[in-house]
Amino acid sequence: MTNKRVFSGMQPTGEPHLGNLIGAFSNWVSMQDEYFSIYCVVDLHAMTVPNEPAQFVEARHNLAKMILAVGVDPGRSLLYYQSAVHHHAELSWILSTLAGLGHLERMTQFKEKSDKSGQNLGLLSYPVLQAADILIHKVHAVPVGDDQAQHLELTRDLAERFNHRFGEVFPIPERITPEIGARVMSLTDPTSKMSKTDAPKSRIDLIDTTDQIVKKIKSAVTDTGSVVAYDWEGQPGISNLLEIFSYFTGRPIADLAAEYETAGYGTFKVAVAEAVADGVGPIREAYLGMSDEEVAGVMSSSAERARSMADDTMADVRSATGLT
Ligand code: TYM
């Protein structure tokens, strides 16, 4: 095991779905072999939109359970609730003094979310807290989907600014996105990304049963025409299904497109649905089989270790900035 570290996080704002699995979790799991891995249920981020407290408790817990079910291994990696390690918020404040207001106001997610749920300061400073999540553990790599590219750029920028002003404290972290499936699209609108907060039939959730998966994929919006081809311009619906198919079969997209080219959309969709159901089934079973106590135990012991690691970084930050 190297001493290189990886960090990533996910918000407890809805059911985890295929986009989360393919775009992020798959790398969270595989990177454990090479990096010391630190993963987080980012509950403070989720507070930037309204939550009902009783449901929030459950959403946090269920997401933690799902992260373990997909294969994050608490024997070698950390998994904790962001709010259990106060250092994230503390470092966020310090980084916020280096973040330009204009830059934050131009962030796509700020513009989208503030249109939907009204503006609040937390939504604006959201990416600064994300930078703090990453930098508090001095990590080298961050596995995320495509939609996090802007936030990772800001993180790198803040790390560089901090280092430039106060001396080298932070490594500059790399964004790691998969070659295929960095942006899994909605089943009902293949021009927008699959999202936890959209209608259930637009996404495959990782707790969906085989029946639900087959139904959703059969009714996925595809394109006019009948030839199966990988062509995002002309056939976004089919291209999205081809990427998903390739992920679950481990076969190159070109092979799959050649095999199903003239099979017809119906046959193609059945094959995709079977592959997805086979891949998701074991995750659902692992999730259903896991005890709540086990999850709670992992969350609290990881948080304790994460606090002690974050103490070390904050000591460096305090001494570099004169806050000693
Ligand atoms: P979140 O909770 O929206 O999503 C979690 C992860 O899933 C990826 N993802 C997707 N990948 C491919 N296709 C999709 N349709 C899709 N939808 C979501 C996301 O890119 C992400 O990797 N701001 C972050 C949470 C966060 C974070 C961090 C991430 C907070 N602090 C520090 C990394 C490092 C977010 O809202 O992810």
Residues whose N, C-alpha, C, O or C-beta is under 5 A from the ligand:
A	BS01	TYM	F7 S8 G9 M10 Q11 G19 N20 G23 A24 V42 H45 Q130 D133 P143 V144 G145 D146 D147 Q148 G181 A182 R183 V184 K193 M194
